[in-house]
Amino acid sequence: MARYENTKRKRNTKSKKTYYRTTIYDKVPERNDDMYFIAQEGDRCDNLANRFYGNSQLWWFIARVNNLKTNNIPAGTSLRIPISIDNAKGL
């Protein structure tokens, strides 16, 4: 699933460049089957996405759910890992 799969694009005819519009994401509701994880030194969102989803490119989904701004996670941070990636798509 591509991060910008559903994002609308705009093509500038003069420069022949394609620009993505703003991607809107739904909130990811908490579910009883979500996993919770305490980050340790060296943990990163891409490694966790690979471990839990089998796809390191979904790092941004874990970061978004946990309001992280980077791929790196400070040690001791409590993370919610949604079991379902159904909400990992933009509108």
C-alpha distance (Angstrom), angle and dihedral (degrees) to the residues before:
residue distance angle dihedral
M1 . . .
A2 3.79 . .
R3 3.78 117.8 .
Y4 3.83 94.1 -130.4
E5 3.81 97.2 32.6
N6 3.81 94.2 122.6
T7 3.81 97.7 31.9
K8 3.77 114.8 116.1
R9 3.79 117.3 -120.6
K10 3.77 132.5 -148.9
R11 3.80 123.2 -154.4
N12 3.80 119.9 -149.8
T13 3.80 106.0 -143.6
K14 3.81 94.4 -158.4
S15 3.78 98.9 51.4
K16 3.82 94.3 25.2
K17 3.79 89.2 -134.7
T18 3.79 124.6 140.2
Y19 3.79 118.9 -136.7
Y20 3.77 127.2 -165.6
R21 3.76 118.6 -132.5
T22 3.80 120.5 -133.5
T23 3.78 111.9 -66.6
I24 3.79 115.6 -134.1
Y25 3.80 117.8 -155.1
D26 3.78 128.5 -163.6
K27 3.78 118.0 -124.5
V28 3.77 113.1 -98.5
P29 3.81 107.0 -125.0
E30 3.79 118.2 -140.1
R31 3.77 114.0 -107.2
N32 3.78 132.2 -167.5
D33 3.80 90.6 -116.2
D34 3.84 95.6 54.9
M35 3.79 114.6 120.1
Y36 3.78 124.1 -129.9
F37 3.75 122.9 -149.3
I38 3.81 136.2 -177.6
A39 3.80 110.2 -141.4
Q40 3.78 118.7 -126.7
E41 3.79 129.0 -157.0
G42 3.81 109.5 -64.6
D43 3.82 97.6 18.6
R44 3.79 115.0 141.8
C45 3.79 132.3 -174.8
D46 3.81 93.3 -118.0
N47 3.81 92.3 55.0
L48 3.81 91.3 48.2
A49 3.81 91.9 47.7
N50 3.78 89.3 52.2
R51 3.81 91.6 48.4
F52 3.82 96.9 46.4
Y53 3.83 102.7 29.2
G54 3.80 103.6 22.0
N55 3.82 89.7 -122.9
S56 3.80 122.4 90.8
Q57 3.82 90.6 -166.2
L58 3.81 88.5 74.4
W59 3.83 89.9 70.4
W60 3.80 89.6 111.6
F61 3.84 90.6 60.5
I62 3.81 92.5 58.5
A63 3.82 90.0 44.1
R64 3.82 92.4 50.0
V65 3.80 94.7 47.4
N66 3.82 89.9 51.4
N67 3.84 97.3 40.0
L68 3.80 92.9 -116.7
K69 3.79 119.2 155.8
T70 3.82 97.9 -159.7
N71 3.78 140.4 37.8
N72 3.82 90.6 -112.8
I73 3.80 118.1 85.6
P74 3.81 123.0 -153.5
A75 3.82 112.5 -122.3
G76 3.81 112.6 -99.0
T77 3.81 94.7 28.8
S78 3.81 113.0 141.8
L79 3.79 110.4 -132.1
R80 3.78 133.6 -167.6
I81 3.79 113.9 -144.7
P82 3.82 111.3 -165.1
I83 3.80 110.9 -140.2
S84 3.82 90.5 -144.7
I85 3.80 125.2 58.7
D86 3.83 92.4 -163.4
N87 3.83 90.0 114.9
A88 3.81 93.1 49.9
K89 3.78 93.8 102.9
G90 3.75 134.5 84.6
L91 3.77 129.3 -125.9
